[in-house]
Amino acid sequence: MRNALVLIGFALLPHSAFPAEATLEQILAEVRALSAKVDALEKRLEQYEEVDAVSEALPRAAVAYAAENPPPAGDKNKWYENLRIELRKADVRASGDWVKPEAWDKIATKMKPDEVIAILGEPTDRKFSIRKDTDEILIYKGDINGDGEPEYGEVRIHNGKVRRFQAPAL
């Protein structure tokens, strides 16, 4: 796909883009530069697509709930309350892989905080500790089940590495 885009871009270049005496090395250098630009643009596009997927999770959850549970003709208060619960659950589930037990299975002591965040996602909170055995606590908290009781997991960091962790009861 990328090679096709580079060739199309090369074909669309005005004839004045390369002097008549342009060498093969100059042309190849220009093609490489265009290829690098395409790579950078594809990476930027991937970032926007990831953010877009997370931001669409809540509307999808609302539409799914409304499709499965049409509002009643009479008192709609209970229906709206259930919709709010479903939206809260969807919001927590979209907050990262920390809501999946298999993600917590990948966490191990002596990992770096960046590795933990790459696996679980951004923590919902961070606390700094004055305890000798903990420098920072990465907190993952949210009402995954919609029962009003938030699930809680934490990762304790000491000297730039995971000292211990507690997965939420999922």
C-alpha positions in Angstrom: 0.0 0.0 0.0 2.7 2.4 1.0 4.8 1.7 -2.1 1.7 2.3 -4.2 1.2 5.7 -2.5 4.8 6.6 -3.0 4.6 5.7 -6.7 1.4 7.6 -7.2 2.9 10.6 -5.4 6.0 10.3 -7.6 3.9 10.2 -10.7 2.0 13.3 -9.7 5.1 15.4 -9.0 5.4 18.2 -11.4 8.1 17.7 -14.0 10.0 20.6 -12.5 10.5 18.7 -9.3 13.5 17.0 -10.7 15.9 18.8 -13.1 16.5 17.1 -16.4 19.9 16.0 -15.3 18.7 14.4 -12.0 20.7 11.4 -11.1 19.2 8.1 -9.9 20.6 8.8 -6.4 18.7 12.1 -6.2 15.5 10.5 -7.3 15.9 7.6 -4.9 16.7 10.0 -2.1 13.4 11.9 -2.8 11.5 8.6 -2.9 13.0 7.6 0.5 12.0 11.0 1.9 8.5 10.6 0.7 8.4 7.1 2.1 9.5 8.4 5.5 6.8 11.0 5.4 4.1 8.4 4.6 5.4 6.2 7.5 5.2 9.2 9.9 1.6 10.1 8.7 0.5 6.4 9.1 1.8 6.4 12.7 -0.1 9.6 13.5 -3.2 8.2 11.9 -3.0 5.1 14.1 -2.9 7.3 17.2 -6.0 9.1 16.2 -7.8 5.9 15.4 -6.9 4.5 18.9 -8.3 7.6 20.6 -11.4 7.5 18.4 -12.1 3.9 19.3 -12.1 4.7 23.0 -14.3 7.7 22.6 -16.8 5.7 20.6 -17.2 3.1 23.4 -19.8 5.1 25.4 -22.1 5.8 22.5 -21.9 2.2 21.4 -22.8 1.0 24.9 -25.8 3.4 25.1 -27.1 2.3 21.7 -26.6 -1.4 22.6 -28.5 -1.0 25.9 -31.3 1.0 24.3 -31.6 -1.6 21.5 -31.8 -4.5 24.0 -34.0 -2.7 26.5 -36.5 -0.2 24.9 -37.8 2.4 27.3 -41.1 1.6 28.9 -44.2 3.6 28.1 -44.8 4.6 31.7 -42.2 5.4 34.4 -38.8 5.8 32.7 -36.8 6.6 35.8 -35.6 3.0 36.3 -34.7 2.7 32.6 -32.6 5.9 32.7 -30.9 4.7 35.9 -30.0 1.4 34.3 -28.7 3.3 31.2 -26.5 5.5 33.5 -25.1 2.3 35.1 -24.4 0.8 31.7 -22.6 4.0 30.6 -20.5 4.0 33.8 -19.6 0.3 33.2 -18.7 1.1 29.6 -16.6 4.0 30.7 -14.6 1.9 33.1 -14.2 -0.9 30.6 -12.8 1.6 28.0 -10.3 2.9 30.5 -7.7 0.2 29.7 -6.9 -3.4 29.9 -6.7 -3.3 33.7 -10.3 -4.6 33.7 -9.2 -7.9 32.1 -7.8 -10.6 34.4 -5.4 -11.8 31.7 -3.7 -8.4 31.7 -3.0 -8.7 35.4 -1.5 -12.2 34.8 1.2 -10.5 32.7 2.4 -8.3 35.6 5.4 -9.4 37.5 7.7 -8.0 40.2 10.8 -6.1 39.0 8.9 -4.7 36.0 9.4 -1.1 35.2 6.3 1.2 35.6 6.3 2.0 31.9 5.9 -1.8 31.2 3.0 -2.0 33.6 1.3 1.0 32.1 1.8 -0.5 28.6 0.0 -3.7 29.8 -2.7 -2.3 32.0 -3.2 1.2 30.6 -2.9 4.5 32.5 -3.8 4.2 36.2 -6.9 6.0 37.4 -4.8 7.5 40.2 -1.2 7.7 41.4 -0.1 8.2 45.0 3.3 8.8 46.3 4.3 7.1 49.5 6.6 8.0 52.4 7.0 4.3 53.3 10.4 2.9 53.0 9.3 0.0 50.8 7.1 2.0 48.4 7.9 5.1 46.3 4.7 5.3 44.3 1.4 3.4 44.0 -0.4 3.0 40.7 -4.1 2.7 41.4 -6.6 1.1 39.1 -10.2 1.6 40.3 -13.6 1.6 38.8 -17.1 0.1 39.0 -16.8 -2.6 36.4 -19.9 -4.5 37.3 -22.1 -1.4 37.9 -23.1 -2.6 41.3 -22.0 0.5 43.1 -18.9 -1.2 44.6 -15.7 -0.2 42.7 -13.1 -2.8 42.0 -9.6 -1.9 43.1 -6.2 -2.9 42.0 -2.8 -1.5 42.8 0.8 -1.7 41.8 3.5 -0.7 44.3 6.7 0.7 42.8 10.0 0.9 44.7 13.3 2.1 43.2 11.8 2.2 39.7 10.5 -1.4 39.7 7.3 -3.3 40.7 7.7 -4.4 44.3 4.3 -6.0 44.6 0.8 -5.7 43.2 -2.8 -6.6 43.9 -5.1 -7.4 41.1 -8.8 -6.3 41.5 -11.4 -9.0 42.1 -12.8 -9.3 38.6 
